[in-house]
Amino acid sequence: MKMIAIEHEMHEVDWNNSGAILNEEARAVYDMVLKGFIRETYFNDEHQAVLVLECDSIEVAKHQLADLPLVKEGFITFDISVLHPYDGYSRII
């Protein structure tokens, strides 16, 4: 099942002084990419992380994302939505 996860900061964070945890976060994200859980990673215009995920359920996605260092430390959280295939082509075919 394909999902999208959009990051939200829980409170103001001085990201300029957060190098160590940001390195941990990058390693954890990379590990999740290697495992096939995170399929794509982006930042939007507000510099929020946008992740395309592949897993069995929203509950599994929440559990996996809870292992990210920034989530563990309470800096960020994610809104997760299931992506469904576009079915509008049936109207023209």
C-alpha positions in Angstrom: 0.0 0.0 0.0 1.4 3.4 -1.0 1.2 6.3 1.4 2.3 9.9 1.8 3.7 11.2 5.1 4.1 15.0 5.6 6.2 16.2 8.5 5.1 18.9 11.0 7.4 20.5 13.6 6.1 20.1 17.1 7.8 23.3 18.4 10.5 25.8 17.3 13.8 24.1 16.9 17.2 25.7 16.2 18.2 23.5 13.3 21.5 25.3 13.0 22.6 23.7 16.3 21.1 20.2 15.6 23.8 18.7 13.4 24.2 15.5 15.4 20.6 14.5 15.5 20.1 15.5 11.8 23.0 13.1 10.9 21.2 10.4 12.9 18.0 11.2 11.1 19.6 11.0 7.7 21.1 7.6 8.6 17.7 6.3 9.8 15.9 7.6 6.7 18.6 6.0 4.5 18.1 2.7 6.3 14.4 2.9 5.8 15.0 3.5 2.1 17.3 0.5 1.8 14.5 -1.6 3.5 12.0 -0.4 0.9 9.7 1.3 3.5 10.6 4.9 2.3 10.3 5.0 -1.5 10.8 8.7 -2.1 11.9 11.7 -0.1 11.3 15.4 -0.7 11.0 18.8 1.0 8.0 21.1 0.1 8.1 24.9 -0.1 7.8 25.1 3.7 10.8 22.8 4.1 8.6 20.0 5.5 9.7 16.5 4.7 7.4 14.7 2.4 7.9 10.9 2.2 6.3 8.4 -0.1 6.0 5.1 1.9 5.2 1.5 1.0 3.8 -0.7 3.8 0.7 -2.7 4.9 -1.2 -0.1 6.9 -1.2 3.3 8.5 -0.5 1.7 11.8 2.7 0.1 10.5 3.7 3.4 8.9 3.2 5.2 12.3 5.2 2.5 14.1 8.1 2.7 11.6 8.2 6.5 11.5 8.2 6.6 15.4 11.7 5.1 15.1 13.1 8.2 13.5 15.3 10.2 15.9 13.5 13.5 15.3 10.1 11.8 16.1 11.6 10.1 19.2 12.8 13.4 20.5 9.4 15.1 19.9 10.7 17.6 17.3 8.5 16.4 14.5 5.4 14.3 13.7 3.9 13.1 10.5 0.4 13.2 8.9 0.0 10.0 7.0 -2.5 9.4 4.2 -3.1 6.4 2.0 -2.7 7.0 -1.7 -5.3 5.4 -4.0 -4.9 4.9 -7.7 -6.5 7.5 -9.9 -9.6 5.9 -11.4 -10.8 8.8 -13.6 -9.6 7.2 -16.8 -12.6 4.9 -16.8 -14.7 7.9 -17.7 -12.9 8.4 -21.1 -11.9 4.8 -22.0 
